[in-house]
Structure formats: structure tokens, C-alpha cells
Amino acid sequence: MKPLAEQLRPQTLDQYLGQDHLVGQNGALRKSLEVGRLPSIVLWGPPGVGKTTLALLLAKELDAPLYQLSAVNAGVKDVREVLATAEKKNLFETKRPILFIDEIHRFNKGQQDSLLHAVERGWITLIGATTENPSFEINAALLSRMQVYVLNSHAKQDLSKMIDLANATEFALSKKLSITAHDFLIRQSMGDARKLYNLIELCYQQGKSGVPINEEFAQSVLTNAQIRYDKGGDEHYNIISAFIKSIRGSDPQAAVYYLARMIEGGEDVKFIARRLIISASEDIGLANPNALMLANETFSAVERVGWPESRIILSQCVIYLATSPKSSSAYDAINAAQKLVQQTGNLETPDHLKNASSALAKDLGHGKGYLYPHDYSGSFVSQEYLPKELSGTTLWKASGNLKEQQLSAQQQALWKEKYEN
């Protein structure tokens, strides 16, 4: 008999539970399906949130030829064979085929590059599924040709519906088995539908006909299986969220605790190290620039050292970040700058800042009037760098910590009243 998760895999998009922001009535992917055109996409989310199922349903909705590969055991040769097969059957001239690659982050640069040409020419629609941050694990050239869609851990109401679906299966009905421990199993699954179905299956195996499977019974069944089932549980975003928030909150005790939770849960140490790099910039930033350097060195060190000694390196970095002064000014500045660009569009770059790389560019006035700072005392001269429409706009604002107040004072001495402090 098929595993329960496979038995209950949705067969239509309307049966798909969760991810309303993508497949709900106003979801981004739903709108693509309505026009019959799907871009190449990356489905990014934790385990058990329906990435593979969604990819299969998208192909089914479009009635498009589907090819599946797993990056665990596939290589460049497999990719080329898929493309050659599709071309041989003239599928490029009818409906564009979909190539689904599970765990695409496991492809190395060369393997990912083998997809570039077909994606760029529109010969295939590529769907990649990953549990890892695409910005780190998918090379920039391929990622720039794809849209990234984030899938969230399943909400409680969706997981509850899944339990009801399991109770309505032919096996459960014929054996008179019924789960009533909804809340307990939902907590144990931690938003992972596959894990939930595995837990239910284990309860069914030991349940007695006609006796409801309540929390007490479910807990006794799962006690011996807890290590096996919980090993991947800490991969979910609730633990990493608590970890980052503890660092941000300057609590090294809690930060080390959540680090231990992830390590004991089997988390990839490189994933933890990447999050430390982000935290060093987002939450500490200019208040202690050394934090980013240490976080970068931590990532390199855990790659070289490996397990289990890398846990010590991570602990050192975590404590350092948690005890460092905090500032989000760099994070706030880029957010404000992006919002400004979205509001104002592509404003004209001032002529004196343009690249005078040719005679024609010089004739157009590119570079004319530019003042070379190093020709002036202190390597500074006051001139306009922003587009004229934005003159005087302040995007970076110093926070209250000592380091940034020193930087702010230096800026005020240079620019006088030009920018708000």
C-alpha cells in the first residue's frame, strides 16, 4: 500500500491546501495559469509544504509535457537527455514542456549552467524546488531568469483538514480508526504535511479498531519514534526565527540554546552560518563592522573544519553577535532606497557622474564638471551625487550607538546642512 502522504497527494489545484498567496483566487501562480503562461520559477520553502505537489499540479493545469529530475542523482547528461527528448518529439512547437528539478540547490554551477540556454530561449519552463535560500544556492545567471515564490509552513487549519482527510481514507474507515488528537499531532508536525501523515500512519499501525486515537495514545506511540521524526523538525522556521530574534535581542543565553536545538535537530551548519552573516549586517551593521567579518570567517571555518568541531566555531560567533551593540541602519537604508526607486523610477544620472568612455559621450557632456575628490583637502569636495529631483534626500540615518554617532558627526562636518541627521 502507498504511504499515506502519497495516497492523499492532491490531484487538482482546488484540492491543494495552503499557499493561498500563490494559488488562491488572487494568487500569483493562479493568475499565470489563467493566462496559460507560466514563467520559469523557483519554489522555496521548508520540507513538507507541497513544493513537489504544486509543481506537478501546475503542469497538469497547463496540460504541458512534464519531465522530472532530482538533483540528488541527476547530472548534466540527464538534463541534456531531457532537452533532446523534448526536441525530438517536437514539443517545442506545441506546448512548452516543463522540467521539474527537485532539490535544485544540490546542482553545482556547471549543472545549473547547463539549463541556462534552454530557459533563456524559452524552450522549457523550469520549475526548481529548494529548501535553501536561492540567493545563495542558485547561481545569479540562472536565478535572474526565474521568479522566486516562497512557500510557507502549513497553518493549523490546513493541517487539521489533512487529519480529517486521513480519517476518511478507505483504510481508516475499514479498520474503524479515527484520530482525535488534532492539536497534539499538529504541534508535532511543525507545519510539515509529510511529517504529519507519517505520524498519523504510525498511530494507525498501533491503533485499535473502534478506539479513538487521542492525545494520550498518540503520545505513547510516538515516544519511541520521537528522535527519528523530530530530527528534521528543527529545520522549520520557528526555531531559526527564535534564534535570530535572540541575537537581535542581545540574549546570548537564548541564542546558544536555539543554536543547540538546531544542531541536535540535524540542521545544516552552513545554513546556520549563512543566517549569522545576515544577522551581522541586518541587526548589528555599522554599530560593529567587525561582526560581518567574523560571520564571514565563521562560514569559511565551518566549511573547512566540518562536524562536530564546527559547533564550537558557531557558538563563538553567536555569542559575539548577541553581545555586540545593535543597529539596523544599513537594513533600513536599503529598504528606504528601494522604496524610493520604486516610487521615482529611473531618474536621470547627473551628467558630471556619467562615464565619459568615448568621444561621443564627452561631446554629450558626460563627466563634464566632475570634481575629483582626491584633488582636494581631506579627499572631499562638496558636489551633487543624487539625481537633481532627489537632492538632499536622506536614506541612511545613524542610530544611537557610539560608532554610528561618530560616523554621523563626520558626515555632518562634511555636508553641513545638506542632509538631515
N, C-alpha and C positions, 0 to 999 in steps of 0.2 A: 504494500500500500504506500502511496506517495506521502511524504511528510505533510503535516497539516498546513504549513506555510505555503506549500506548493498547491495543495488542494484548494485553498482559499485565495489564491492569487486572482485579482480582479481580471475579468475578461473584457470589460468595456470601461471607458473613461468615467462613465456615470457610476460605476461600482467602486471606483478608486476613492479611498478615504484619505483626507488630509490634503495639504498643499493647495489650499483654495486660492492663494495668491498667484498660483501658476495655472491651475486647471479649473478653478471656479468659473462662474459665469463671466466675470470680468478679468479672469486670469490672463497673464501674458501669453502662455502657450495655447490656451483655448482660443485666443484671438488669431494666433498664427494658423491654427487648424481651420478656423472659419474661412480664411482666405486661401486655404490649401497650399500654403507655402511655409515650410519650417526652416529656419536658419540652422547652421551648424551650432551645436550647443554643448556646454559642459553642465552636468547635473552634479552639484556639490552638496554633500550633506553627510551626517554621521551614518553608521551602519543601520540597516533595517528600517529606512524611512521611505522605501519604494522607488529608488533610482532605476533599478533594472526594470521593474514593472512598468514604470512610466515610460521608459524608452520603448518597450515592446508595444505599449498601447498607442504611443504616438505613431509608430509605423503602421499599426493596424488601422488607426483612424484615417491615415493618408492613403491606405491601401498600397503602400510602397514596398518594393522588394527589400528584405531585411537580411543583413549579414551580421553575425555576432562573433566577436573575438574577446578573449580575456587576456589582458596584458601580463598575467601571471605566466602564461605558457606560450604566448604568440610573439612573433618577431616580424622583422621587415619582410621576410619571404611570405609570411601569411597575409600581410597587408597587400602586397603586390598581387598575390594569387586572387584575393577577393576582387581587387580592382580589375584584373584581367578577365575574371569570370563575368563580372557585370558588363564589361565592354563587349565581350564575345557574344553575349545574349542580346546585345543592342539595347540594354536597359537605359543607357544614357539618352536614347532618343525617345523614350516613353516617360515613365515616371522615374524621377530621380531616386536611386537606391539609397537606403540608409545603412550606414556602417556603425554599429554599436560596439564600443570598446569599453568593457568593464575594467575598473581599476586602472584607468589610463595613466595615472601618475606613476605607474610602475614602468612605463615605456621610458627608455633613455632618450637622449637628444636625437640620436640618429634614427631611432624608431619613430619618434614624433615627426621628424623632418620628412620621413617617407610619406606622410599624409598631406603635407603642405600643398603640393601641386594639385592633387585631386580636389581638395577643399577650395583652394583659390579659384580654380576653373569651374567650380560648381558641378563637378562630375558626380560627387556623392554629397549626401548630408551626413556629417559626422556627429554622433552623439557619444560623448565621453562621460563616464561616471567615476567619481572620485570622492574619497573621504578626506582628502588632503587639500590644503589651500592651493587652488590653481595658479595663483600668482607665483608660488614657489616651485610647484611641481610640473607645470606645463610651460614649455619654452615660449618666449614672448611672440615669436613669429606665428606660431600656431594659435596661441591664445587671442591674438589680435584679430583673427578671422572667425572667432567664435563668440557667442553670447554665453555668459555665465549665469546660471539660475541656481539659487540656494534653496535646498530642501531642509525643512525644519524637523526636529524630533516630533513624533506624533503626540497630539494633545490627548488629554484624558478621555474626552468624549469619543474620540476616534478609536482609542484602544478598547473602550468599553463596548463599542459596536463590534469590534473584532471578536471579543469574547462571546458575544451573542451569536455571531456567525458560526463560531466553533461549536457552540451548544446546539446549533441547528443542523450540523452535519449528519449524514446518514449513520456514521459510526457512533456518534454521541447519542443519537436518538435510539438506535437499535440496542445499545448497551445501557440505556437509561442513565447516562452520565450527564451531570449538569454542574457547571462552575457557578458558584455564588460568591466566591472570594474576589470580586472585581477589583476593589481598591488595593488589596494586597498584591495581586499579580501585576496590576498597573504600576505600582511602585517598584516592583522587582524588575520590570521590563525596561524602565527608564527611557521610555519613548521609542523603543526598538520593537517593531512589529514582529520581526523574525524571532527575536528572543521571547516575546510574549507567546507566540504559537508553540515554540519549543517547550516553554514552561507548562502550557496547557496540555501538551501531548504527554509530558511526564506525569502530570496529575491524572490524566485519563488512564495511563498504563497501570496505575496503582489504585484507581478509584473502584468503588464497589457499586454494582448496579443498584439504581434507585436511591443511593445515598448522596445527597448534595455535597459537592466539594467546597467546603467552607474554608475560612482563613486558617483555622487551626490545623485542618487536614493538609491543606496546601503547604503550610509552613513546615510540617513534619516531613512531607515528601521531598521538599526542596532543600532541607538542611544538609543532606549528604551531597547534594549536587551543586551547592552554592558556589564553591570555588570554580567549578567548570563554567557555570553560567555567568558568574559575576566578573570573570577575568576581563572581559571586554566591556563591562558595564561602565567603567570609569572613563571610557573614551567619549562619553556623551558630554555635551557642553555644560551641564550643570556643575561638574567638578572643575573644569578649566575656567569657567566663569568665576567660581568662588576663589580659585587660585589667583587669577589676575586681580580680582577686587581686593583680595587680602594684601597683595603687593601694593596696589594703589592706595589702600588704607593704612599703609605703614605698619602692618602687623606681621612681623617675621614668624611668630609662633604659628599663626593660622596658615601662612603661606607655605611653611615647611610641612605642615600637616597635610595640606592638599597635594603638595608635591609627592609625599609618601603615598597618598591614596592613588595617584596616577601611576606611580612606579609599581605598586603592588597590584594594580589592575592591568598591568601589561602594556601601558602606554608607550608609544614610540618616543625614545628620548630626544630625537631630533625635532619632533613635534613640540615637545615642551620647550626646547631651546629656541625654536622659532618664535614661540609666543613670548619668551623673555626678551627677544630682540624688539618685538613690537612694543612691549610694555616699557622698555628702556627709553624709547623715543616718545611714545604717547603719554606716559604718566610721569616721566622724570625729565626727559628732554634737556633743555638748557640749564635747568637747576643743577644738574650734574652731568655734563657731557661725557665724563668717563664711563657712565653707566652703559651707554650704547657700545663703547669699545669693549667693555668687559663682556657684555652679552654676545657680541660677535665672536670674541675669543672663546666664549663658552661653547658656542655652536661648533666651532672648529675643533675644540678639545674633545667634546663628546664623540665626534666622528672618528677622531684618531684613537681615543682610548677604548671606547666601547663599554659594554656592560660587564661587571656591575660597578666598576670604579667611577663611571660617568655620573652616578648618582651623587657622589661627593662634590664633583665639579658643579653640578646643577644646584646643590644645596648652598654652596658658597655664593653663587650668583644670585640665587633667590633671596638670601639674607641681605646681600649687598643692596639689591634693588629695593627691598622692603624698607630698609633703614635709610635710604637716600632721601634727600629733600625732593619734593614733588612739584611738577609743573606740567600743565597741558597746553602751554602757549604755542608750541610748534604744531600740535594737533589742531588747536583752534584756528591758527593762522592759515593752514592749508584748507581747512573747511571753509573759512570765510573767503579765501581767494577763489576756490572752485565755485562757490555760490555767486560771487561777483562775476566771474567769467560766464556762467550760465545766464546771468541777467543781462550782461552787456555785450556778449558775443565777441567776435574777432575785431577788436578795436585796432586802429592803425598804429603800428610801432613808430615812435618818433624817428624822423629822418636821420638825425645825428647818431642814432644807435643801430641803424641798418648796416648790413655788411656791404662794404664797397669792394666787391670781389672782381669787378670788371669795369672797363671804361664806360660802358653804358650805365652801370649802376652809379658811377661817380657823376656822370652827366645828369642823372636824375636827382642828385643831391644826397645820395646815400653816404653817411659818415660825415657829412659837412657840418662843421661846428662842434664836433665831439671833442671834449676836453679829457685828455689822458691823465687820470688821477695821479699817477706816479711822477708826473712833471711838476706837481705842486707839493707844498709843505705838508708833511704828515700823510702823503699819498691820498689826499682828499681835496675835491673841489665840488662846490655845490652846482648841480645841474639836474635837469629833469630826466627821470628814467621811466616813469609811467606814461601811458598814453595820456594826451592832454585832457581827455574827458575825466580821467581819474586822478588828476594832480592833487596831491595832499591826502589821498586815501590811506588810512592806517589799517593794515591787516594783522601785523604782529604786534601784540601788546604784552609788555613784561608783566609777569606775575609778581607776587610779593616777596619771593625768596631773594636772598642777598646777591647771588650770582646774576640773576636777571635784572635786578635793580641797578647793578653796576653797568650792565650792557645798555640799559635804558638811559642811564646818565651819559654814557659815551655817545649814544645816538642823539640825545638832546643837544649835547655840546657841538656836534657836527651840523645838525639840521635846524637848530634853533627852534622856531615855532612852526616849521613846515608840516610836521606830523604830530598828531595827537599822542600824548604819552599815557 
